[in-house]
C-alpha cells in the first residue's frame, strides 16, 4: 500500500474513532444525567429483558467505551461491543418503526438507521482496529526479526513464518 493511501486510511480511522468515541461519551453522559431509573423505565416499555441491568450496562459501556475509543485502547473489543449494542437496540426498541429516523415532514420518527450506522462503525473498528495513532499500536507486541534468533532455530523459525506449508527438517 502506498504511503499516501496508508496515511489517509489511518487518518480516516482516527477521525472516525474520535467521532464515535465522542458520540458514545455524549450518549452515556445523557443517560447518566437522566438517571438509571428513567433509563430502565424507557427500556421496560419495549419489553427489554432485565431493563435495569441493560440500562446500567449500556450507560457504563458508552462512557467507558467512549473513553477507550478516544484513547485508542482496545479498539476492536469496543467495536464489537458497539456492534452488539446497536443490534440489540434495533431488536429491542426500534425494529417495528422501520429504517427511517425522520418522517417526511422532518419530525422525529425513531427508526433504526442511526443504530445501523453506529453498528457499522463498530464493525469497521472490529475489523481494522484503531489505526496508527492509538494506544493499541503503542502497546502492540512486535515480532522478533529473523536476525535476532540464533543458530538453526533461526532458519526453522524464519521458514515457518514465511511458508504456509509444513517444512520437513532432516530429509
DAVEN-V247704 format. One record per pair of residues at least 24 apart in sequence whose ideal C-beta (glycine too) atoms are under 8 Angstrom apart, sorted by the first residue. I is the first residue (numbers start at 1). J is the second residue. D is the distance in Angstrom with one decimal. If there is no record, write none. Layout:
i: {I I}
j: {J J}
d: {D D}
This chain:
i: {9 10 10 10 11 13 13 13 13 13 13 14 14 14 14 16 16 16 17 17 17 17 17 17 17 17 18 18 20 20 20 20 20 20 20 21 21 21 21 21 21 22 22 23 23 24 24 24 24 24 24 24 25 25 25 25 25 26 27 28 28 28 28 28 28 29 31 31 31 31 32 32 43 43 46 46 47 48 48 58 61 69 69 71 71 72 72 72 72 72 72 72 73 73 73 74 75 75 75 75 75 76 76 76 76 76 78 78 79 79 79 79 79 79 79 80 80 81 82 82 82 82 82 83 83 83 83 84 85 85 86 86 86 86 86 87 89 90 90 90}
j: {131 131 132 133 131 124 125 128 129 130 131 130 131 133 134 121 124 125 69 70 72 75 125 130 131 134 69 70 66 69 82 118 121 122 125 65 66 67 68 69 70 66 70 66 118 61 62 63 65 66 69 82 62 63 66 67 70 66 62 59 60 61 62 63 66 63 55 58 59 62 59 63 92 93 92 93 92 92 93 85 85 125 130 134 135 130 131 133 134 135 136 137 134 135 136 136 125 129 130 134 136 125 126 127 129 136 122 125 121 122 123 124 125 126 127 122 126 122 118 119 121 122 125 119 122 123 126 122 119 122 115 116 118 119 122 119 115 115 116 119}
d: {7.4 4.1 4.5 6.6 7.9 7.9 7.9 6.2 7.6 6.3 3.4 7.8 5.4 5.0 7.8 6.2 6.8 7.8 5.3 7.5 6.5 6.6 6.7 5.5 7.0 7.3 7.5 6.1 8.0 5.7 7.0 7.1 5.0 7.7 7.5 7.8 4.7 7.2 7.6 3.3 3.9 7.0 7.1 7.5 7.2 8.0 4.5 7.5 5.3 3.3 6.5 7.4 7.1 6.5 3.6 6.9 7.4 7.9 5.0 5.4 7.7 7.7 3.2 3.7 6.0 7.0 7.2 6.8 4.3 6.8 5.6 7.1 7.2 7.3 5.4 4.8 7.4 4.7 7.2 6.5 6.4 7.5 7.7 7.5 5.3 4.2 7.5 6.7 2.5 4.7 5.7 7.2 7.3 4.3 6.3 6.9 5.1 5.2 3.5 6.1 5.5 6.3 5.2 7.8 5.5 7.9 7.8 6.7 7.7 4.5 6.8 6.9 3.0 3.8 7.8 6.8 4.9 7.2 6.2 6.7 6.7 3.1 7.3 5.1 3.7 5.3 6.3 7.9 8.0 7.7 4.5 7.1 5.0 3.4 6.5 6.1 4.8 5.0 7.1 7.8}
